[in-house]
Amino acid sequence: MKTFMNPFWHLVRRDLRLAWKEGGTIGIALGFYLVVVTMLPLSLGPDLNLLSRIAPGLLWVALLLATLLSLGRLFETDFEDGSLEAMAIGPLPLEAVAAAKSLAHWLTTGIPLTILAPVLGLLVNLPLEAYGVLLATMLAGTPAVSFIGAIGAALTLRARRSGVLIALLMLPLFVPTLLFGIEAIGAALTGSGAFLPAFLILVAISLASVVLAPVAAALALRFQLQ
Amino acid sequence: MQLIAEKLCARRGGRILFAGLSFAMGAGEALLVTGPNGAGKTTLLRTLAGFLPPEAGQIRVEGGAEEASIGEQCHYVGHANAVKPGLTVAENAVFWGGFLGGELGGGPGRLDTALATFSLEALRDIPAGYLSAGQRRRAGLMRLLLARRPIWLLDEPTASLDQAGQEVLAGVVNAHLAAGGLVVAATHMALGFDRARELRLGSAVAAA
């Protein structure tokens, strides 16, 4: 087990260090999130009640789009500079390589976006009671976005403008995450008691995708390496 | 150990590159794959590494690790160097040493040896993005020394290396051969490897 986990954490650490040093991907995702959430209230007008009502949905959809934007490069640089080939014949199965890279992506994109979300909540008049639930649902839901998104990143590895293609391919798969995330927030705000079921399903979706998505991503990567 | 290929056939884009290709090589032997552009040199190396399933025929390793796939017993150095421009030379080396299961944890000795062998000590803390093409190639080749693999698959290993670099590579490869390793290299020029046989692709295609 030790020989297996060692390469895994080496890869996670390297991706974190690269993300920190190069910084571009996180910056663009955060910037995009900020821009989208700032523009929408401007186009909707100064109706605070309307804004409050749609704020959770708005923050969630913008977060999905911002994450998708950064997914395009997930395997691309490793593919271009030959690292992916060297990893594919290394001691770590390609499934674990995909999982390590998805995990690093979640840590460097999902977490910063989640932290930014409550700040942007101020811009869209998010109800005060919703901040905690919003954070909880995003923390629980963003792993699914990174891990499922990795499938799209692997499938579109050799395509040009893969970011847009990933969005087209993968958005349907993000619908359950989005629905249950919003459902949980809505239930918590109205106090209908349906918060826990929705939240648990959200967690289940994330856990299932952490286990299953790397298998699909590795399959796609094997085809891309041929 | 032995690397054996039997009646290999490879197809790329609907075109058969080679067929009925058989060879067997034992410990300490080098095989130089030569031939004109498009003869299938890279395809042969990628088939041996396991990236491409062979169209027909089979590849076996005898006397190696029982459970490991052929790929896991190989170093594959392709046209790209697998060196991250954002990381320093040493960081790149530490990553590959750790990832590929080298014994870097046992001390920095192995890393220092690899850096010294490829004359990269002075550049160890420079981000690889600032290196010249030849220096980057050396940094990529360091992987060969950072983790032990019995079979080395080298695709045009001397590309962009200077005279001194080519001699260093020949020395590293000859030491590997002397220790009982196997080397398959695709090349257009003499590499100075000991005990090297030549496998010429391109002429065999007519047989298909």
Contacts between the chains, C-beta under 8 A, distances in Angstrom:
chain1	res1	chain2	res2	distance
A	3	B	101	6.3
A	6	B	98	6.6
A	6	B	101	7.1
A	7	B	98	6.9
A	7	B	99	4.6
A	7	B	100	7.4
A	7	B	101	6.5
A	10	B	95	6.0
A	10	B	98	4.1
A	10	B	99	4.7
A	11	B	95	8.0
A	11	B	99	6.1
A	14	B	84	7.6
A	14	B	87	7.4
A	14	B	91	8.0
A	14	B	95	4.8
A	14	B	99	7.8
A	17	B	87	6.9
A	17	B	91	7.3
A	18	B	84	6.3
A	18	B	86	5.3
A	18	B	87	6.8
A	21	B	86	4.7
A	21	B	87	7.3
A	22	B	86	4.9
A	77	B	84	7.8
A	80	B	80	7.0
A	81	B	80	5.1
A	81	B	81	6.7
A	81	B	82	6.0
A	81	B	83	6.7
A	81	B	84	6.9
A	81	B	85	7.9
A	82	B	78	5.3
A	82	B	79	7.2
A	82	B	80	2.9
A	82	B	81	6.1
A	82	B	82	4.2
A	82	B	140	7.6
A	83	B	82	4.4
A	83	B	84	7.2
A	85	B	49	7.8
A	85	B	51	6.9
A	85	B	76	6.0
A	85	B	78	5.8
A	85	B	80	7.6
A	85	B	82	7.2
A	86	B	76	6.6
A	86	B	82	4.6
A	86	B	96	7.3
A	86	B	100	7.7
A	86	B	143	6.9
A	87	B	99	7.1
A	88	B	51	7.0
A	88	B	71	7.1
A	89	B	49	5.7
A	89	B	50	6.6
A	89	B	51	8.0
A	89	B	69	7.9
A	89	B	71	3.5
A	89	B	72	6.3
A	89	B	74	5.7
A	89	B	76	5.8
A	90	B	72	7.4
A	90	B	99	6.0
A	90	B	100	5.3
A	90	B	101	7.7
A	91	B	72	6.3
A	91	B	99	8.0
A	91	B	100	6.7
A	91	B	101	4.8
A	92	B	99	7.2
A	225	B	51	4.9
A	226	B	51	6.2
A	226	B	52	5.4
A	226	B	53	7.8
